[in-house]
């Protein structure tokens, strides 16, 4: 299991997918889990590994989604009598969904991918964005056919299609050189943010061209143009600041939506009726 656990964690990290690691740190018999048992909970709610079977899994799955939404680790204590447990700072008491007895403490830690800042094009604004993104600890990628310096360089615009994911914040700033080509790839994906550095007149012309190329209205509505918050920016550096401010605003909005979705999750199963993981019988 440890090898599978670490290999799977490395695989998800390499793909830029968020997940949660769950580790049993304390166990009171009778429980089927023991300290050191581990599992991974994927962003779509799949548990891979072992942290105590059906008595613990519902709570772990639900709380893992909270950990992802808030980006914060949490420590759970699962027992059949959570209301009778002495409170401890930083510990979340939850009911087990069966009456097998015992107790578990499980540490959940969200593993969030580093957000990507993808800058398409060259010029002063693009270069300022690359510097600012690196300073703010984004994974910076440059798609500049003229070879702008960056931690990672995208030489072929067709690669943008694979990068158009929820972890990517994309800014197109080629000043008409290949705006439409880049946006065609990006808007057919699902980036967290995609913006065009252009005047309102130029932006409207680009939208009309992309509509003629078959992009749907909902795809075109993803484009923010002109890029950046309206702060009266002057000069490349200030324009870059306005764009990064808008990216931060978008990140916070997406985080709030994720939190609201998790808060509306169904309640845990009633522990007064469950399936015993040992014998498979319904217990009440």
C-alpha positions as CSV (number, residue, x, y, z in Angstrom):
1,X,0.0,0.0,0.0
2,X,2.7,2.6,0.8
3,X,4.2,2.2,-2.6
4,X,0.8,2.4,-4.4
5,X,-0.1,5.4,-2.2
6,X,3.0,7.4,-3.0
7,X,3.0,6.4,-6.7
8,X,-0.6,7.5,-7.0
9,X,0.1,10.8,-5.3
10,X,3.0,11.4,-7.6
11,X,0.8,10.6,-10.6
12,X,-1.9,13.0,-9.6
13,X,0.6,15.8,-8.8
14,X,2.3,15.4,-12.1
15,X,-1.1,15.8,-13.9
16,X,-1.9,18.9,-11.9
17,X,-5.0,17.3,-10.3
18,X,-6.0,18.3,-6.7
19,X,-6.5,15.6,-4.1
20,X,-6.5,14.9,-0.4
21,X,-4.3,12.5,1.5
22,X,-5.9,10.8,4.5
23,X,-3.7,9.2,7.2
24,X,-4.8,7.3,10.3
25,X,-2.9,8.8,13.2
26,X,-4.6,7.1,16.1
27,X,-6.9,4.1,16.5
28,X,-8.8,2.6,19.4
29,X,-9.9,-1.0,19.1
30,X,-12.1,-2.4,17.9
31,X,-11.3,-0.8,14.5
32,X,-10.2,-2.3,11.3
33,X,-7.7,0.5,10.6
34,X,-4.4,1.1,12.4
35,X,-2.0,4.1,12.7
36,X,-0.2,4.7,9.4
37,X,-3.0,3.5,7.1
38,X,-3.4,5.8,4.2
39,X,-5.8,6.7,1.4
40,X,-6.2,9.3,-1.3
41,X,-9.4,11.1,-2.0
42,X,-9.7,12.5,-5.5
43,X,-11.4,15.7,-6.4
44,X,-14.4,13.8,-7.8
45,X,-14.8,11.9,-4.5
46,X,-13.2,8.6,-5.1
47,X,-11.3,7.0,-2.1
48,X,-8.3,4.9,-3.0
49,X,-6.6,3.1,-0.1
50,X,-7.7,2.1,3.4
51,X,-8.7,4.2,6.4
52,X,-11.2,2.0,8.2
53,X,-13.9,0.8,5.8
54,X,-17.5,1.8,5.6
55,X,-17.6,3.1,9.2
56,X,-15.2,5.9,8.4
57,X,-15.4,6.4,4.7
58,X,-18.6,8.6,4.5
59,X,-17.1,11.2,7.0
60,X,-13.7,11.1,5.4
61,X,-15.1,11.6,1.9
62,X,-17.3,14.6,3.0
63,X,-14.6,16.3,5.0
64,X,-12.0,15.8,2.2
65,X,-14.2,17.9,-0.1
66,X,-14.2,20.6,2.6
67,X,-10.4,20.4,2.9
68,X,-10.1,20.9,-0.9
69,X,-12.6,23.7,-1.0
70,X,-11.0,25.6,1.8
71,X,-7.4,24.6,1.0
72,X,-6.8,23.7,4.7
73,X,-5.8,20.5,6.5
74,X,-8.1,19.1,9.2
75,X,-7.9,16.5,11.9
76,X,-11.0,14.2,12.4
77,X,-12.0,12.1,15.4
78,X,-14.6,9.5,14.5
79,X,-16.5,7.6,17.2
80,X,-19.9,6.3,18.0
81,X,-20.4,8.9,20.7
82,X,-18.9,12.1,19.3
83,X,-21.0,14.3,21.7
84,X,-19.4,12.5,24.7
85,X,-15.8,13.2,23.6
86,X,-13.8,15.7,25.5
87,X,-13.2,18.7,23.1
88,X,-9.7,19.3,21.8
89,X,-8.6,22.4,19.9
90,X,-8.3,21.8,16.2
91,X,-10.1,18.4,16.3
92,X,-13.4,17.8,14.5
93,X,-15.6,15.2,16.2
94,X,-17.8,13.2,13.8
95,X,-20.0,10.1,14.2
96,X,-19.1,6.8,12.7
97,X,-21.8,5.4,10.5
98,X,-22.0,2.0,12.3
99,X,-21.8,0.7,15.8
100,X,-18.7,-1.5,15.6
101,X,-17.1,0.6,18.3
102,X,-13.7,2.0,18.7
103,X,-12.4,5.4,17.5
104,X,-10.2,6.8,14.8
105,X,-8.3,10.0,14.3
106,X,-7.6,10.8,10.7
107,X,-5.5,13.6,9.3
108,X,-6.6,15.1,6.0
109,X,-4.3,17.3,4.0
110,X,-5.3,18.9,0.7
111,X,-2.7,18.7,-2.1
112,X,-3.4,21.6,-4.4
113,X,-1.7,22.1,-7.8
114,X,0.3,25.2,-8.3
115,X,-1.8,27.5,-10.5
116,X,-0.4,28.1,-14.0
117,X,0.0,31.5,-15.5
118,X,0.1,31.1,-19.3
119,X,1.2,34.2,-21.2
120,X,0.7,34.1,-25.0
121,X,2.8,36.7,-26.9
122,X,5.7,39.0,-26.4
123,X,6.1,42.7,-25.7
124,X,6.3,44.8,-22.5
125,X,3.0,43.7,-21.0
126,X,3.7,40.0,-21.6
127,X,7.2,40.3,-20.1
128,X,5.8,42.2,-17.1
129,X,3.2,39.5,-16.5
130,X,5.9,36.8,-16.6
131,X,8.0,38.5,-14.0
132,X,5.0,39.3,-11.8
133,X,3.6,35.7,-12.1
134,X,6.9,34.2,-11.0
135,X,7.1,36.6,-8.1
136,X,3.6,35.5,-7.0
137,X,4.7,31.8,-7.2
138,X,2.6,30.8,-10.2
139,X,3.9,28.2,-12.5
140,X,4.8,30.5,-15.4
141,X,4.6,29.4,-19.0
142,X,5.3,31.6,-22.1
143,X,3.8,30.8,-25.5
144,X,5.8,33.3,-27.5
145,X,6.8,32.4,-31.0
146,X,9.6,35.0,-30.7
147,X,11.0,33.2,-27.7
148,X,10.3,35.2,-24.5
149,X,12.3,34.2,-21.5
150,X,10.3,32.1,-18.9
151,X,10.6,29.1,-16.6
152,X,8.8,27.1,-19.3
153,X,8.4,27.9,-23.0
154,X,5.6,26.7,-25.3
155,X,6.9,26.7,-28.9
156,X,3.8,25.3,-30.6
157,X,0.4,27.0,-30.1
158,X,-1.3,23.6,-30.6
159,X,0.0,22.8,-27.1
160,X,-2.4,25.4,-25.6
161,X,-5.3,22.9,-26.0
162,X,-3.9,20.6,-23.4
163,X,-3.1,23.5,-21.1
164,X,-6.7,24.9,-21.1
165,X,-7.6,23.3,-17.7
166,X,-9.1,24.7,-14.5
167,X,-5.6,25.2,-13.1
168,X,-4.6,27.6,-15.9
169,X,-5.0,31.4,-16.0
170,X,-4.3,32.5,-19.6
171,X,-3.5,35.9,-21.0
172,X,-3.2,36.4,-24.7
173,X,-1.1,39.4,-25.6
174,X,0.4,38.9,-29.1
175,X,-1.0,42.2,-30.3
176,X,-2.7,40.7,-33.3
177,X,0.0,38.4,-34.4
178,X,-1.7,35.2,-33.4
179,X,-4.5,36.2,-30.9
180,X,-7.2,34.4,-32.8
181,X,-5.3,31.1,-33.1
182,X,-4.4,31.1,-29.4
183,X,-7.9,31.9,-28.3
184,X,-9.3,29.3,-30.5
185,X,-7.4,26.6,-28.6
186,X,-8.0,28.1,-25.1
187,X,-11.7,28.8,-25.4
188,X,-12.5,25.3,-26.6
189,X,-11.1,24.1,-23.2
190,X,-11.9,25.0,-19.6
191,X,-9.3,27.4,-18.3
192,X,-10.0,29.2,-15.0
193,X,-9.5,32.5,-16.7
194,X,-8.7,33.7,-20.3
195,X,-8.2,37.3,-21.2
196,X,-7.1,39.3,-24.2
197,X,-4.8,42.4,-24.1
198,X,-6.5,44.6,-26.7
199,X,-8.7,47.6,-27.1
200,X,-12.4,47.2,-27.0
201,X,-12.6,47.7,-30.8
202,X,-10.0,45.1,-31.4
203,X,-11.6,42.7,-28.9
204,X,-14.9,42.9,-30.6
205,X,-13.3,42.1,-34.0
206,X,-11.6,39.1,-32.5
207,X,-14.9,37.8,-31.0
208,X,-16.7,38.2,-34.3
209,X,-13.9,36.3,-36.0
210,X,-14.0,33.5,-33.5
211,X,-17.8,33.3,-33.8
212,X,-17.3,32.8,-37.5
213,X,-14.9,30.0,-36.8
214,X,-17.7,28.1,-35.0
215,X,-17.1,28.9,-31.3
216,X,-20.3,28.8,-29.3
217,X,-21.6,31.9,-27.4
218,X,-20.9,30.2,-24.1
219,X,-17.3,29.7,-25.1
220,X,-16.9,33.3,-26.3
221,X,-18.4,34.5,-23.0
222,X,-15.4,33.1,-21.2
223,X,-13.2,35.7,-22.7
224,X,-12.4,38.8,-20.6
225,X,-11.5,41.6,-23.0
226,X,-9.9,44.0,-22.4
227,X,-7.9,42.2,-19.8
228,X,-7.5,43.5,-16.3
229,X,-9.4,45.5,-13.7
230,X,-10.2,49.1,-14.6
231,X,-7.7,50.8,-12.2
232,X,-6.6,53.5,-14.6
233,X,-3.4,51.6,-15.3
234,X,-0.7,53.4,-17.3
235,X,2.4,51.6,-18.7
236,X,3.1,47.9,-19.1
237,X,3.8,47.2,-15.4
238,X,0.6,48.7,-14.2
239,X,-1.4,46.9,-16.8
240,X,0.2,43.7,-15.7
241,X,-0.8,44.5,-12.1
242,X,-4.4,45.1,-13.1
243,X,-4.4,41.7,-14.9
244,X,-3.0,39.9,-11.9
245,X,-5.5,41.6,-9.7
246,X,-8.3,40.3,-11.9
247,X,-6.8,36.8,-11.8
248,X,-6.7,36.9,-8.0
249,X,-10.3,38.1,-8.0
250,X,-11.3,35.2,-10.2
251,X,-9.4,32.7,-8.0
252,X,-11.3,33.9,-4.9
253,X,-14.6,33.8,-6.7
254,X,-14.0,30.2,-7.9
255,X,-12.9,29.2,-4.3
256,X,-16.2,30.7,-2.9
257,X,-18.3,28.7,-5.4
258,X,-16.5,25.5,-4.5
259,X,-17.1,26.1,-0.8
260,X,-20.8,26.8,-1.4
261,X,-21.2,23.6,-3.3
262,X,-19.5,21.6,-0.6
263,X,-21.6,23.2,2.1
264,X,-24.7,22.0,0.3
265,X,-23.6,18.4,0.4
266,X,-25.9,15.7,1.7
267,X,-25.7,15.0,5.5
268,X,-23.8,11.9,6.6
269,X,-25.7,8.7,6.8
270,X,-27.7,8.2,10.0
271,X,-25.5,6.1,12.3
272,X,-28.6,4.5,13.7
273,X,-28.9,2.3,10.6
274,X,-25.9,1.1,8.7
275,X,-24.1,-2.0,7.3
276,X,-21.6,-3.6,9.6
277,X,-18.4,-4.0,7.6
278,X,-17.5,-7.2,9.4
279,X,-20.6,-9.3,9.0
280,X,-22.4,-7.3,6.3
281,X,-25.7,-7.1,8.3
282,X,-27.9,-4.1,8.7
283,X,-27.5,-2.8,12.2
284,X,-29.7,-0.3,14.1
